[in-house]
Amino acid sequence: MPLAPIAIPTSASYVNDPPEFAHTQPESLLNSMVLIEVISDSSAVTDHIQKLDEYQRIPSLQEYLLISHDNSRIERYQR
């Protein structure tokens, strides 16, 4: 089954291979290896729950980094 595009805004991403984009949503990368989010109070729940659940469906994803905007904290989720 083809991978469904995930159209959730991300702060930054890293792709090792040539980028693959969804045909229906050309801004959506299908093969990110690392996704980075800068989280704020208003986005914390979305970044920790909704996006984490969605991003786990990306086969190429190896790391998801959450960076706090107001203190020196980085959370790292790794496959």
Contacts in CASP RR format, 6 or more apart in sequence:
PFRMAT RR
TARGET T0000
AUTHOR 0000-0000-0000
METHOD contacts of the structure
MODEL  1
MPLAPIAIPTSASYVNDPPEFAHTQPESLLNSMVLIEVISDSSAVTDHIQ
KLDEYQRIPSLQEYLLISHDNSRIERYQR
3 30 0 8 1.000
3 57 0 8 1.000
3 58 0 8 1.000
3 59 0 8 1.000
4 57 0 8 1.000
5 22 0 8 1.000
5 24 0 8 1.000
5 25 0 8 1.000
5 28 0 8 1.000
5 30 0 8 1.000
6 28 0 8 1.000
6 54 0 8 1.000
6 55 0 8 1.000
6 57 0 8 1.000
6 58 0 8 1.000
7 22 0 8 1.000
7 25 0 8 1.000
7 27 0 8 1.000
7 28 0 8 1.000
8 50 0 8 1.000
8 51 0 8 1.000
8 54 0 8 1.000
10 32 0 8 1.000
10 35 0 8 1.000
10 36 0 8 1.000
10 37 0 8 1.000
10 51 0 8 1.000
11 36 0 8 1.000
11 37 0 8 1.000
11 38 0 8 1.000
11 67 0 8 1.000
12 35 0 8 1.000
12 36 0 8 1.000
13 29 0 8 1.000
13 32 0 8 1.000
13 34 0 8 1.000
13 35 0 8 1.000
13 36 0 8 1.000
14 32 0 8 1.000
14 33 0 8 1.000
14 34 0 8 1.000
14 36 0 8 1.000
15 29 0 8 1.000
15 31 0 8 1.000
15 32 0 8 1.000
15 33 0 8 1.000
16 33 0 8 1.000
17 31 0 8 1.000
17 60 0 8 1.000
19 29 0 8 1.000
19 31 0 8 1.000
20 29 0 8 1.000
20 30 0 8 1.000
20 31 0 8 1.000
21 27 0 8 1.000
21 28 0 8 1.000
21 29 0 8 1.000
21 30 0 8 1.000
22 28 0 8 1.000
22 30 0 8 1.000
30 58 0 8 1.000
30 60 0 8 1.000
31 58 0 8 1.000
31 60 0 8 1.000
32 58 0 8 1.000
32 60 0 8 1.000
32 61 0 8 1.000
33 60 0 8 1.000
33 61 0 8 1.000
33 62 0 8 1.000
33 63 0 8 1.000
34 61 0 8 1.000
34 62 0 8 1.000
34 63 0 8 1.000
34 64 0 8 1.000
34 65 0 8 1.000
35 55 0 8 1.000
35 61 0 8 1.000
35 63 0 8 1.000
35 64 0 8 1.000
35 65 0 8 1.000
36 64 0 8 1.000
36 65 0 8 1.000
36 67 0 8 1.000
37 43 0 8 1.000
37 47 0 8 1.000
37 51 0 8 1.000
37 64 0 8 1.000
37 65 0 8 1.000
37 66 0 8 1.000
37 67 0 8 1.000
38 67 0 8 1.000
38 68 0 8 1.000
38 69 0 8 1.000
39 47 0 8 1.000
39 48 0 8 1.000
39 66 0 8 1.000
39 67 0 8 1.000
39 68 0 8 1.000
39 69 0 8 1.000
40 69 0 8 1.000
40 70 0 8 1.000
47 66 0 8 1.000
48 66 0 8 1.000
51 64 0 8 1.000
52 64 0 8 1.000
52 77 0 8 1.000
55 61 0 8 1.000
55 64 0 8 1.000
61 79 0 8 1.000
62 78 0 8 1.000
62 79 0 8 1.000
63 76 0 8 1.000
63 77 0 8 1.000
63 78 0 8 1.000
63 79 0 8 1.000
64 76 0 8 1.000
64 77 0 8 1.000
64 78 0 8 1.000
65 74 0 8 1.000
65 75 0 8 1.000
65 76 0 8 1.000
65 77 0 8 1.000
66 74 0 8 1.000
66 75 0 8 1.000
66 76 0 8 1.000
66 77 0 8 1.000
67 73 0 8 1.000
67 74 0 8 1.000
68 74 0 8 1.000
END
